[in-house]
Amino acid sequence: MTKSLISTQDYSRIYDVVTTLILKSGVFKDGFTPDEACLHLSLMAWGILKNHFDIKATLEVGTARILIGGPQGQGILLHLGKGTFHSWLYHESVVIDFQSPSFHETAVQEAMVPFRIPRKMFQRSYDAPNMRPDIQAVGDAFYLPDEGLRKKWLESNKDLSKPLMGDLVNAASQWFKRYPKKMPQGQHAFDTLKGKTSLKLIHTPIEGSW
């Protein structure tokens, strides 16, 4: 069964807001990119879903795999969270992964990308036929949460209102507007290193869904 929590338009807007904050807010070190920031993406997206959609999603951490196809029958099995962890959101049996438009950069880091990976949305029911551990066909994916790791992380990050992460979650929610409302292209976001800074929204076209 296929089920979506939000529209492609709103997914795209959330991705634009959170990646702009990661790349331009000055909070993160130079060179820190969205493919390295799945947890930050998930936390800011979690705040947006809660405040704008009344969706109280669960933040999951663990590992994931997806088989991505390319030209001339090429394909790569992308491992997410290998050696560390991956993060995504879960609500009413639906996985929504806000790192998926950055899968190309993830594959580049793993030196396993013989072709360009399109920037697509990942939003899929756990009971979908192509969500299975025995990955065989292009598009098959499997997300495996680690409850122990999740509890450990939540225990050490109880207060999301503390500087840095709390500021980013609030800034993302304040900036975001649901489709079809007009999205502000510039927004003043809190920057703990330099005070207030004016940011210009970076738009990344989403090319369908996985």
KABELMO-V411211 format. One record per backbone hydrogen bond with DSSP energy under -1.0 kcal/mol. NH is the residue of the N-H (numbers start at 1). CO is the residue of the C=O. E is the energy in kcal/mol with one decimal. If there is no record, write none. Layout:
BEGIN
nh;co;e
NH;CO;E
NH;CO;E
END
This chain:
BEGIN
nh;co;e
11;7;-2.5
12;8;-2.7
13;9;-2.0
14;10;-2.6
15;11;-2.6
16;12;-2.4
17;13;-2.3
18;14;-2.6
19;15;-2.3
20;16;-2.0
21;17;-2.0
22;18;-1.8
23;19;-2.6
24;20;-2.8
25;21;-1.4
32;29;-1.9
36;33;-1.8
37;34;-1.3
41;37;-2.8
42;38;-2.4
43;39;-2.4
44;40;-2.3
45;41;-2.5
46;42;-2.7
47;43;-1.9
48;44;-1.8
49;45;-2.8
50;46;-2.1
51;47;-2.5
52;48;-2.7
53;49;-1.4
55;49;-2.3
57;55;-1.4
58;90;-3.1
60;88;-3.0
62;86;-2.2
63;144;-2.0
64;80;-2.0
65;142;-2.0
66;78;-1.7
67;140;-2.5
68;76;-2.9
70;74;-3.1
74;71;-2.0
76;68;-2.4
78;66;-2.7
80;64;-3.4
84;81;-1.1
86;62;-3.3
88;60;-1.9
89;96;-2.3
90;58;-2.1
91;94;-2.1
94;91;-1.6
95;124;-3.1
96;89;-2.6
97;122;-2.0
102;99;-2.7
103;100;-1.7
106;102;-1.9
107;103;-2.5
108;104;-2.3
109;105;-2.2
110;106;-1.4
111;108;-1.6
112;107;-2.2
120;118;-1.1
121;208;-2.5
124;95;-2.4
126;93;-3.1
128;125;-1.6
131;128;-1.9
132;141;-1.4
135;133;-1.8
139;67;-3.3
140;137;-2.3
141;130;-2.4
142;65;-2.5
144;63;-3.1
146;61;-3.2
150;146;-2.4
151;147;-2.6
152;148;-2.0
153;149;-2.4
154;150;-2.7
155;151;-2.3
156;152;-1.3
160;158;-1.0
162;159;-1.3
165;163;-1.5
166;162;-1.7
168;164;-2.3
169;165;-2.5
170;166;-2.3
171;167;-2.5
172;168;-2.6
173;169;-1.9
174;170;-2.2
175;171;-2.0
176;172;-2.2
181;178;-2.1
187;199;-1.9
189;197;-1.9
195;191;-2.1
197;189;-1.5
199;187;-2.4
201;185;-3.8
207;119;-3.7
210;121;-2.8
END
